[in-house]
Amino acid sequence: MRAQLARIDAVLVQALIAAALSFAHLHDVASAAGQDGWKAWAYPVSVDLLLVAAWRRLRTGDAKAAGWCWFVIALTASLGANVATAGLLDLDQVPAWLRILVAGWPAVAFLGGTLLAHSAPGPAPHEDTEDQEDAPDPAPELPAQPAPEPTPAPPAVTVPAALVEHARKVAAEHHARTGTAIDTPTLRARLGVPAPMADAIAAHL
């Protein structure tokens, strides 16, 4: 437990030192760019607040791209001030482009903070319930229809032997006269029997 507290305390101390140094560098750059008095102290506050808002969006929000965009902008402003005050920039003769950046920073910070803090809210939970209530009821399920019963086969036709012999004579006569085998419709017409009986006689020929 003590080791964990020691690590947390070390991180907090490091964060406080880094924030204080960055805060002072941003103040010095703003003051050198012509923003004196309380305005010079407001610049580092706006940069740190934009960093916090962007980091919060990255941790909890859905629009990760917007969070990363504004986080990089705020981090660039903070690092730029640290590098500028490290001897690379003469604070007594600040270039015009830096004065323009410092003068335009409040509008940029306001835009970023507004977009990060006031995102479009998601749909309320009760809206889904209302949509479900308005949805039409599902169609009732119909009972399964029973499978159709198979059609019983027609009963077998019994053909008398005498009728078969007579049919053979008729078929032989037809073949001798036409040279072709007799077909079932012709056989039925010659014998004068029903269609099932004619089929059964033709099966015996």
N, C-alpha and C positions, 0 to 999 in steps of 0.2 A: 504494500500500500504506500509506504513512504517512498519507494523507488518510483512508483507511478506519479506521485505528487511532485517528486523532484523533476521528472521529465516534463510534466505539464508546466511547472514553474519556469523551467529553462526555456520552453517554447514561448511562454507568455512574455518573458523578459526580452527574448530576441525579437519578438513581434513589436513590443513597445519601443525598443531601440530603433528598429527599422522604420517604424511609423513616425517617430519623432524626427529622425534625420530627413526622411522624405518630406515631412511636413515643413521643416525649416527650409529645405531647398526650394520647394514650390513657393514659399513665401518670398524668398530672396529673388527668384526669377520674376514673380509678379511685381514686386516692388521696383526692380530694375527696369521693368517694361512700362512703368508709369502708373502702376496701381498702388497708391500709397494708403496708409492708414488701415482702417478695418477691411478695405477691399483686398489688400494683399493677404490678409489672414483668411478671407473667404475662399480664395482659390484652392488651397490645399484641402479645405473641408469639402468642397464640391468634388474634387478628384477622389478623395477617399470614400465619399458617399456613393459615387458612381461605381467604384470598385466593389463595394459591399453589395450594391444592388445587382450588379452583374454576377457576382459569385453566388448570391442567393438564387438567382434565376437558374444558374447552372446546377445547383443542388436540388431545387424543388420544382422548377418550371418545366414546361414542355418545349418551348422554343429555344433549343440549345444554340442554334446558329446566332440568334440575336444576343444571347448571353455572352457567347464567345466574342462577338464583334465589339460590344461595348466594353467588355473586360480588357481586350487588347488596346482599345483606344485610351482607356483610363490608365492602363499600365504603361503605355507609351508616354503619356503626359508625365507620369511620376518618374519614370526612368530618364526621360529627356531632361527634366529639371535636375536630377542627380548628376547626370553627365555634364550638363551645362555649367553647373557650379563647381565642377571639379578642376577648373582651370582652362577648359577648352573655350570658354566664352568670357569676353570682357564685359562684366556687368555695368561698367561705366559707359560703354558704347554699345548698347543693345541694337541689333539690326532691325530694320523695319519689318521684316517678315515675322520676327518673333513677337514684336508688338501687336501685329495683326492677329497672330495665333492666340496670344493672351487675351486680347480684347474680344475675340470671338468665342473663347472657351465657355463663358456662362451660358450662351445659347445652346452650344453643343451638349453641355452637361445637363441642362434642363430637358432637352429633347430625349437624351438617353435615359435619364431617370424617369421621365414620364412614360416612355415606352416599356421600360422594364417593370415599373411598379403598377401600371394600370393596363394589364393585358385583358383581352376579351375573356369573360368568364365562361366556363363550360356549362352545358345544359343542366338545369336543376334535376334532382333525382325524381321529383313527382311528375316531370314531363313524360318520362318513360312509362309511368303507371297510367297516365291519361291516354297515351298512345295505345297501350294495351287494352284499355277499356273501350276505346273507339274502334278497335279492330273488329271486323266481323267475326261472329262465332264460327268455329270450324264446322264443316259439313258433317252430319252424323254418319257414322259408319253403317253401311248396309250389311245385313246378315249374309253370310256366305250362301250362295245358291247351291243346292244339291246337284251333284253330277247327273246328267241325263242317263236314264236307264237304257241299256243296250236293246236295240230292236230285235225281237226274237226272230230266228230264221224261219222261213216258211216251211211247213211240214213237207216231208218227202212224198212225192207222187208215186203211187204204185201203178205200174203199167201191166196190164194183162199180157200174157205171152202171146195170145192169139192176135192182139192188136199190134204187137211188135212184128209178128210174122207178116201181117197185112201191110204194115208200113215198109217192110223190106221189099215186098213185091212192088209197091208204089214207087219206091226209090229206084229199084232196078228198071222199071218201065221208063221212069223219067230219064235215067242215065242213058238207056238205049235210044231214046228218042232225041235227046238234046246233046248227049255226049258229055254232060257235066253232072256233078253230084247235086242232089236236090238240097235246097236250103230249108231252114226251119219254117219261114212264113209260107212257102209253097206246100211243104208237108202238112202244115196246119190246115191250109185251105183244102187240100185234097182229102184229108181225113175228117175235117169238120170237128176238131177237138179244141179245147181251150189252150191258151198259150203255155201254161205250166205243163200240161200234158204233152204238148208238142215238143217242148224242150226235153222232157224226160224221154220221149220216144227217140228224139234225135241223138240223145246220149247213148242209146243202145244200138244205133246203126253203125 
